[in-house]
């Protein structure tokens, strides 16, 4: 009976983890394109390529982590134990995704700041 509940848990956890990863990724990288265009001074081709590479890395890291933590252990053979284990697993993965989201935002803002700083330095006229 415990094996059946663990399989039910996997059947719930995997689609939820995949959906969360997909939703966060789509939101982040759809809006991140604006930052990339600013960082790369409107050069759309390189901004899109870089954004796509970041998105691919985001998927690989997060889906890899979701699969790595897949193991589900139940304390006893009850549905309460299954729900508690799933909430712990999905909650932990959601926190991890949130941290990854903020880390990516940090890199976007850092890139934007560096691009702005670079443009400012280009406009400074040096006189001996």
Rosetta blueprint (number, residue, H / E / L):
1 X L
2 X H
3 X H
4 X H
5 X H
6 X H
7 X H
8 X H
9 X H
10 X H
11 X H
12 X H
13 X H
14 X H
15 X H
16 X H
17 X H
18 X H
19 X H
20 X H
21 X H
22 X H
23 X H
24 X H
25 X H
26 X H
27 X H
28 X H
29 X H
30 X H
31 X H
32 X H
33 X H
34 X H
35 X H
36 X H
37 X H
38 X H
39 X H
40 X L
41 X L
42 X L
43 X L
44 X H
45 X H
46 X H
47 X H
48 X H
49 X H
50 X H
51 X H
52 X H
53 X H
54 X H
55 X H
56 X H
57 X H
58 X H
59 X H
60 X H
61 X H
62 X H
63 X H
64 X H
65 X H
66 X H
67 X H
68 X H
69 X L
70 X L
71 X L
72 X L
73 X L
74 X L
75 X L
76 X L
77 X L
78 X L
79 X H
80 X H
81 X H
82 X H
83 X H
84 X H
85 X H
86 X H
87 X H
88 X H
89 X H
90 X H
91 X H
92 X H
93 X H
94 X H
95 X H
96 X H
97 X H
98 X H
99 X H
100 X H
101 X H
102 X H
103 X H
104 X H
105 X H
106 X H
107 X H
108 X H
109 X H
110 X H
111 X H
112 X H
113 X H
114 X H
115 X H
116 X H
117 X H
118 X H
119 X H
120 X H
121 X H
122 X H
123 X H
124 X L
125 X L
126 X L
127 X L
128 X L
